[in-house]
Amino acid sequence: MNDTDPTDDPRPCPPEEPDLNACCGNGCTPCVFDIWAEEKRAWEKAVQNWESRQRSRLKTVSDIGF
């Protein structure tokens, strides 16, 4: 990964929310919506980490004078 090129580290894409009809309504464990909620939490954490890297990268670039 190149520290001065943010295109080398794209923002994580959110998980696709299941269609309302994807749930069968039988109380499955895990339900498709439970799986999506876990994926969404992981994505939110990944976005936080990505934003932190971007702030750090921008600070490094401004310190260098680019």
N, C-alpha and C positions, 0 to 999 in steps of 0.2 A: 504494500500500500504506500502510495506517495503522499507524504504528509502535507504537501502544498496543493494537492489536487483533490477537491472534495468529490469529484465524480468517481473516484476510486472507492468511495464509501457511500453508496446510495442510501437514502432513508429507507428503513424497513417498511414493507408494504403490510397493511392490516390484513388479518384473516377475513375471508369472505363469510359474512353472516349467513347461516343456513336459512333457506326459505321456511316460512311458518309451517308449511305442509311437510317439511322434512321430519318433524317429530311425529311419531306414530301414536303418541298419547298413552302408551302402555306402561309408562313408568320405568323405562329402560335405565340401567345404570352402567355406564354413563349415558345420558341423553345426548343427542347431537348438540343441544344447546349448552350442556355442561362442557363438552369438548370445546365448543367454540369459545365459551367463557374462559377456559384455561388458555387457549391459544391467544385470546385477546389480552389477557394479563401478561403473557410472555411477550407479546408484541409491544405492549405499553412499556415494559421494562427495556426491551430492545431499543425503543425510540428514545427513552431517557438516556441510555448508554450512548446512542448515536448522537444525541444533542450535546452531551458532555464532550464527546470526541470532537464535534464540530466547533464548540466554544474553545476547546484547547487548541485545535488546529488554527482557528482564526487568531487566537492570541499569539501563537508561535509565528504565524505569517506576519502579523503586525510587528512583532518584536524584531523579525528579520528585516522588515522594511519593504515587503512586497506589496 
